[in-house]
């Protein structure tokens, strides 16, 4: 391998990592501030709208980026997507300054469009490496989410303090951070090389055949099930803690364990995928999700033991499925259809998030946290049953 190829890969990985970290920083802070702004202005019944706008924008962005990547290349598509996100953050900032919901939601939707491209960055990282290292490469980009998950909440209070000094609404501070973060992500695309020679593509069986084969359906079903389980249980955990009299400190501690599970161990998931294969990784993740749901069901009020463990397992089970499924989609698809299928899968998975976020509230209202945990466990186990190899 030539020195220029190694340097190009290193630059590409660095730019992809920074872009994902900054987009995550923007979406976490913007989503939290947007939820609080809407709840204060329109009541808690409307507070889920920013999350829905972000999820739908991300789904549309992933689908669009997947269609455009093969034609225009990673540099142009990511630069365009991050530019749209930066413009959206500015629109959202105007909405935050005026406490107006339409521009705030429109801006969040546009930031979501850019975030769709950021989500596909893990596949772009995998394409730089041969099969035996693709799981590790894409997991390193997933790990960038750790930086965003930590930086987004950490910057909220200082940003609110700064903008208050200008006489602006305090919640416009985190939105201002999203403007800077998305602009930084767009700038990072400048460091993407115009062309990095990919590793020699192996022959893919059935290149000219139907796209929606078991190669795609298996990871798609597993990733949707994992997303539904993770979002449903995660969304209702703060409500469960609040109903038991706990404050934001306890909520932060429990959700911190969840975020650590979601992102921090991604490189380990990548090594598992490279060593034992994507299918083993996905099945292990579904099993961990089932154990997580059982733990939440068994200890729904144990905020110092059971719930943090359940939420950590919830995050890491999701991570195993996400990395394992993505690894399979990065290896076993023909090059000419790969980005389109990957974008479509991500769009479906993110759309499932909106369904889970809306449905979990109804489950909680009907049967409490126990019902949410039971349904989450069933969703985690279902793909293991449906996708089990059939004996002749």
C-alpha positions as CSV (number, residue, x, y, z in Angstrom):
1,X,0.0,0.0,0.0
2,X,1.4,3.4,-1.0
3,X,2.2,6.1,1.4
4,X,-0.2,8.5,-0.3
5,X,-3.1,5.9,0.1
6,X,-2.3,5.6,3.8
7,X,-2.2,9.4,4.2
8,X,-5.5,9.7,2.3
9,X,-7.2,7.2,4.5
10,X,-5.9,8.9,7.7
11,X,-7.1,12.3,6.5
12,X,-10.5,10.8,5.5
13,X,-11.0,9.1,8.8
14,X,-10.1,12.2,10.7
15,X,-12.5,14.4,8.7
16,X,-15.3,11.8,9.0
17,X,-14.7,11.5,12.7
18,X,-14.7,15.3,13.3
19,X,-17.8,15.8,11.2
20,X,-19.8,13.1,13.0
21,X,-18.7,14.4,16.5
22,X,-19.7,18.0,15.6
23,X,-23.1,17.0,14.1
24,X,-23.8,14.9,17.2
25,X,-22.9,17.9,19.4
26,X,-25.3,20.1,17.5
27,X,-28.2,17.7,17.4
28,X,-28.0,16.8,21.1
29,X,-27.9,20.4,22.3
30,X,-30.4,21.6,19.8
31,X,-32.8,18.8,20.5
32,X,-32.7,19.3,24.2
33,X,-33.1,23.1,24.0
34,X,-35.8,22.7,21.4
35,X,-37.8,20.4,23.6
36,X,-37.6,22.8,26.5
37,X,-38.5,25.8,24.4
38,X,-41.6,24.1,22.9
39,X,-42.7,22.7,26.3
40,X,-42.5,26.2,27.8
41,X,-44.3,27.9,25.0
42,X,-46.9,25.4,24.0
43,X,-47.1,22.9,26.9
44,X,-45.6,19.5,27.5
45,X,-48.1,17.9,25.0
46,X,-46.1,19.4,22.1
47,X,-42.6,18.8,23.5
48,X,-42.1,15.7,21.3
49,X,-42.2,17.7,18.1
50,X,-38.5,18.7,18.0
51,X,-37.5,15.0,18.3
52,X,-39.9,14.0,15.5
53,X,-38.6,16.8,13.3
54,X,-35.0,15.7,13.9
55,X,-35.8,12.0,13.3
56,X,-37.7,12.7,10.1
57,X,-35.0,15.0,8.8
58,X,-32.3,12.4,9.5
59,X,-34.3,9.7,7.7
60,X,-34.8,11.9,4.7
61,X,-31.1,13.0,4.8
62,X,-29.9,9.5,4.9
63,X,-32.1,8.5,2.0
64,X,-31.0,11.5,-0.1
65,X,-27.3,11.1,0.7
66,X,-27.4,7.4,-0.2
67,X,-28.8,8.2,-3.6
68,X,-26.3,11.0,-4.3
69,X,-23.1,9.4,-3.0
70,X,-22.4,7.2,-6.0
71,X,-22.9,10.1,-8.4
72,X,-21.2,13.0,-6.6
73,X,-18.7,11.4,-4.1
74,X,-18.3,11.7,-0.4
75,X,-16.7,15.2,-0.3
76,X,-19.5,17.0,-2.2
77,X,-22.4,15.1,-0.6
78,X,-21.1,15.6,3.0
79,X,-20.2,19.3,2.3
80,X,-23.7,19.9,0.9
81,X,-25.4,18.1,3.8
82,X,-23.4,19.9,6.5
83,X,-24.0,23.2,4.7
84,X,-27.8,22.6,4.9
85,X,-27.4,21.7,8.6
86,X,-25.6,25.0,9.2
87,X,-28.3,26.9,7.5
88,X,-30.9,25.0,9.5
89,X,-29.1,25.8,12.7
90,X,-29.3,29.5,11.9
91,X,-33.0,29.2,11.2
92,X,-33.5,27.4,14.5
93,X,-31.5,30.1,16.3
94,X,-33.9,32.7,14.9
95,X,-36.7,30.7,16.2
96,X,-35.1,30.3,19.7
97,X,-34.5,34.1,19.9
98,X,-38.2,34.8,19.1
99,X,-39.5,31.7,20.9
100,X,-41.3,30.9,17.6
101,X,-42.1,27.3,17.0
102,X,-42.3,27.1,13.2
103,X,-38.7,28.4,12.4
104,X,-37.4,26.3,15.3
105,X,-38.9,23.1,14.0
106,X,-37.9,23.9,10.4
107,X,-34.4,24.5,11.5
108,X,-34.2,21.3,13.4
109,X,-35.6,19.4,10.4
110,X,-32.8,20.9,8.2
111,X,-30.1,20.0,10.8
112,X,-31.6,16.5,10.6
113,X,-31.0,16.4,6.9
114,X,-27.3,17.1,7.4
115,X,-27.2,14.5,10.2
116,X,-28.5,11.9,7.7
117,X,-25.2,12.3,5.8
118,X,-23.3,12.1,9.1
119,X,-24.9,8.8,9.9
120,X,-23.7,7.3,6.6
121,X,-20.2,8.4,7.3
122,X,-19.6,5.0,9.0
123,X,-20.1,3.3,5.7
124,X,-17.7,5.7,4.0
125,X,-15.1,4.8,6.6
126,X,-15.7,1.1,6.0
127,X,-15.3,1.5,2.2
128,X,-11.7,2.7,2.8
129,X,-10.6,-0.7,4.2
130,X,-10.7,-4.3,3.1
131,X,-13.3,-6.7,4.5
132,X,-11.3,-7.9,7.5
133,X,-11.0,-4.3,8.9
134,X,-14.3,-2.8,7.9
135,X,-16.1,-3.4,11.2
136,X,-13.3,-1.7,13.1
137,X,-13.3,1.3,10.7
138,X,-17.0,2.0,10.9
139,X,-17.1,1.5,14.6
140,X,-14.4,4.2,15.1
141,X,-16.8,6.6,13.4
142,X,-19.7,5.4,15.5
143,X,-17.5,6.1,18.5
144,X,-17.3,9.7,17.5
145,X,-20.9,9.9,18.8
146,X,-19.4,9.8,22.3
147,X,-17.8,13.2,21.9
148,X,-21.1,14.7,20.8
149,X,-23.1,13.0,23.5
150,X,-20.8,14.4,26.1
151,X,-20.1,17.8,24.6
152,X,-23.7,18.7,23.8
153,X,-25.1,18.6,27.3
154,X,-21.9,19.9,28.9
155,X,-22.0,23.1,26.7
156,X,-25.6,23.9,27.4
157,X,-25.2,25.7,30.7
158,X,-22.1,27.8,29.7
159,X,-23.8,28.7,26.4
160,X,-27.0,29.8,28.2
161,X,-24.9,32.0,30.6
162,X,-23.1,33.7,27.6
163,X,-26.2,34.6,25.7
164,X,-28.0,35.8,28.8
165,X,-25.3,38.4,29.0
166,X,-26.5,39.8,25.6
167,X,-30.1,39.8,26.9
168,X,-31.1,36.9,24.8
169,X,-33.3,33.9,26.0
170,X,-31.0,31.5,27.8
171,X,-32.2,28.5,25.8
172,X,-30.9,30.2,22.6
173,X,-27.4,29.5,23.9
174,X,-27.3,25.7,23.1
175,X,-28.9,26.6,19.7
176,X,-26.1,29.0,19.0
177,X,-23.6,26.2,19.8
178,X,-25.3,24.1,17.1
179,X,-24.7,26.9,14.6
180,X,-20.9,26.8,15.4
181,X,-20.8,23.0,15.4
182,X,-22.5,22.5,12.1
183,X,-20.4,25.2,10.5
184,X,-17.3,23.4,11.9
185,X,-18.5,20.1,10.4
186,X,-18.9,21.7,7.0
187,X,-15.4,23.1,7.3
188,X,-14.1,19.6,8.1
189,X,-15.2,18.3,4.7
190,X,-12.5,20.5,3.2
191,X,-9.9,18.1,4.6
192,X,-11.5,15.1,2.8
193,X,-9.2,14.1,-0.1
194,X,-10.8,14.4,-3.5
195,X,-10.0,10.7,-4.2
196,X,-8.7,7.9,-2.1
197,X,-8.2,4.6,-3.9
198,X,-10.5,2.0,-2.2
199,X,-9.4,-1.5,-1.5
200,X,-9.9,-3.9,-4.3
201,X,-13.5,-5.0,-4.3
202,X,-14.2,-8.7,-3.9
203,X,-16.5,-10.4,-6.3
204,X,-20.1,-10.1,-5.0
205,X,-22.5,-12.9,-5.9
206,X,-25.7,-11.8,-7.5
207,X,-24.5,-8.3,-8.5
208,X,-27.2,-8.1,-11.1
209,X,-29.9,-9.7,-9.1
210,X,-32.5,-8.3,-6.7
211,X,-31.2,-6.0,-4.1
212,X,-33.6,-6.9,-1.3
213,X,-32.2,-10.3,-0.4
214,X,-31.5,-11.9,2.9
215,X,-28.2,-9.9,2.9
216,X,-30.2,-6.7,3.4
217,X,-33.4,-7.9,5.1
218,X,-31.6,-9.6,8.0
219,X,-29.6,-6.6,9.2
220,X,-32.5,-4.3,8.4
221,X,-35.0,-6.2,10.5
222,X,-32.5,-6.5,13.4
223,X,-31.6,-2.8,13.3
224,X,-35.2,-1.7,13.2
225,X,-36.0,-4.0,16.2
226,X,-33.0,-2.7,18.1
227,X,-34.0,0.9,17.3
228,X,-37.6,0.4,18.4
229,X,-36.5,-1.3,21.7
230,X,-33.8,1.3,22.5
231,X,-35.8,4.4,21.8
232,X,-39.0,3.1,23.5
233,X,-37.3,2.2,26.8
234,X,-34.9,5.2,26.8
235,X,-37.7,7.7,26.1
236,X,-39.8,6.5,29.0
237,X,-37.0,6.1,31.6
238,X,-36.9,9.8,32.6
239,X,-40.7,9.7,33.0
240,X,-40.4,6.6,35.2
241,X,-37.7,8.2,37.3
242,X,-39.7,11.4,37.7
243,X,-42.8,9.5,38.7
244,X,-40.7,8.0,41.5
245,X,-39.7,11.4,42.8
246,X,-36.1,11.6,41.3
247,X,-34.6,14.8,40.0
248,X,-32.5,15.7,37.0
249,X,-29.3,14.5,38.8
250,X,-30.6,10.9,38.9
251,X,-32.0,11.2,35.4
252,X,-28.6,12.4,34.2
253,X,-26.7,9.6,35.9
254,X,-29.0,6.8,34.5
255,X,-29.0,8.3,31.0
256,X,-25.2,8.8,31.2
257,X,-24.9,5.0,31.7
258,X,-27.0,4.6,28.6
259,X,-25.0,7.0,26.4
260,X,-21.8,5.3,27.5
261,X,-23.2,2.0,26.4
262,X,-24.4,3.4,23.1
263,X,-21.1,4.9,21.9
264,X,-18.1,4.3,24.1
265,X,-17.6,0.6,23.4
266,X,-18.2,0.9,19.7
267,X,-14.5,-0.1,18.8
268,X,-15.0,-3.3,20.8
269,X,-18.1,-4.1,18.7
270,X,-16.1,-3.5,15.6
271,X,-13.5,-6.0,16.7
272,X,-16.2,-8.5,17.5
273,X,-17.7,-8.0,14.0
274,X,-14.3,-8.5,12.3
275,X,-13.4,-11.5,14.4
276,X,-16.6,-13.5,14.6
277,X,-18.7,-11.9,11.8
278,X,-21.6,-9.5,11.5
279,X,-24.3,-12.2,12.2
280,X,-22.8,-13.2,15.5
281,X,-22.5,-9.6,16.5
282,X,-26.1,-8.8,15.7
283,X,-27.4,-11.8,17.5
284,X,-25.3,-11.0,20.6
285,X,-26.7,-7.5,20.5
286,X,-30.3,-8.7,20.3
287,X,-29.6,-11.0,23.3
288,X,-28.2,-8.1,25.3
289,X,-31.2,-6.0,24.5
290,X,-33.5,-8.8,25.8
291,X,-31.5,-9.0,29.0
292,X,-31.7,-5.2,29.3
293,X,-35.5,-5.3,29.0
294,X,-35.7,-8.1,31.6
295,X,-33.5,-6.1,34.0
296,X,-35.7,-3.0,33.6
297,X,-38.8,-5.1,34.2
298,X,-37.3,-6.7,37.3
299,X,-35.9,-3.4,38.9
300,X,-38.0,-0.5,37.5
301,X,-37.3,1.8,40.5
302,X,-33.7,0.8,41.4
303,X,-32.0,4.0,40.3
304,X,-28.6,3.1,41.8
305,X,-28.4,-0.4,40.5
306,X,-31.0,-2.1,38.3
307,X,-31.9,0.8,36.0
308,X,-28.4,2.1,35.3
309,X,-27.4,-1.5,34.4
310,X,-30.5,-1.9,32.3
311,X,-29.9,1.3,30.4
312,X,-26.2,0.5,29.9
313,X,-27.1,-2.8,28.4
314,X,-29.8,-1.2,26.4
315,X,-27.2,1.1,24.8
316,X,-24.6,-1.5,24.3
317,X,-27.0,-4.1,22.8
318,X,-28.1,-1.4,20.4
319,X,-24.5,-0.7,19.5
320,X,-23.7,-4.3,18.8
321,X,-26.7,-4.6,16.4
322,X,-25.9,-1.2,14.8
323,X,-22.2,-2.0,14.2
324,X,-22.9,-5.7,13.2
325,X,-25.7,-4.8,10.8
326,X,-23.7,-1.9,9.3
327,X,-20.7,-4.2,8.9
328,X,-22.7,-6.7,6.9
329,X,-24.1,-4.0,4.7
330,X,-20.6,-2.6,4.1
331,X,-19.3,-6.0,3.0
332,X,-21.9,-8.0,1.2
333,X,-23.4,-5.5,-1.3
334,X,-22.4,-4.8,-4.8
335,X,-20.5,-1.5,-5.1
336,X,-23.0,0.0,-7.6
337,X,-26.0,-0.5,-5.2
338,X,-24.2,-0.2,-1.9
339,X,-24.7,3.5,-0.9
340,X,-28.3,3.5,-2.2
341,X,-29.3,0.5,-0.1
342,X,-27.4,1.8,3.0
343,X,-29.2,5.1,2.8
344,X,-32.5,3.4,2.4
345,X,-31.8,1.1,5.4
346,X,-30.8,4.1,7.6
347,X,-34.0,6.0,6.5
348,X,-36.1,3.1,7.6
349,X,-34.3,2.7,10.9
350,X,-34.6,6.4,11.7
351,X,-38.3,6.4,10.8
352,X,-38.7,3.6,13.3
353,X,-37.3,6.0,15.9
354,X,-40.2,8.3,15.4
355,X,-42.7,5.4,15.7
356,X,-41.0,4.3,18.9
357,X,-40.9,7.8,20.4
358,X,-44.6,8.3,19.8
359,X,-45.7,4.7,20.7
360,X,-43.8,4.4,23.9
361,X,-45.8,7.2,25.5
362,X,-49.0,5.3,24.7
363,X,-47.6,2.1,26.2
364,X,-46.5,3.9,29.3
365,X,-50.0,5.4,29.7
366,X,-51.6,2.1,29.2
367,X,-49.5,-0.2,31.4
368,X,-46.6,1.8,32.9
369,X,-42.9,1.2,32.6
370,X,-43.4,-2.6,32.9
371,X,-45.4,-2.7,29.7
372,X,-42.7,-0.7,27.9
373,X,-40.1,-3.1,29.1
374,X,-42.1,-6.2,28.1
375,X,-42.8,-4.9,24.6
376,X,-39.1,-3.9,24.2
377,X,-38.0,-7.4,25.2
378,X,-40.4,-9.0,22.7
379,X,-39.1,-6.7,19.9
380,X,-35.6,-7.7,20.7
381,X,-36.3,-11.5,20.7
382,X,-38.5,-11.4,17.6
383,X,-35.7,-11.1,15.0
384,X,-33.8,-14.0,16.6
385,X,-36.9,-16.1,16.0
386,X,-37.8,-14.8,12.6
387,X,-34.3,-14.8,11.2
388,X,-33.1,-18.1,12.7
389,X,-31.7,-20.5,10.0
390,X,-34.4,-22.9,8.7
391,X,-33.6,-26.6,8.8
392,X,-34.4,-28.5,5.7
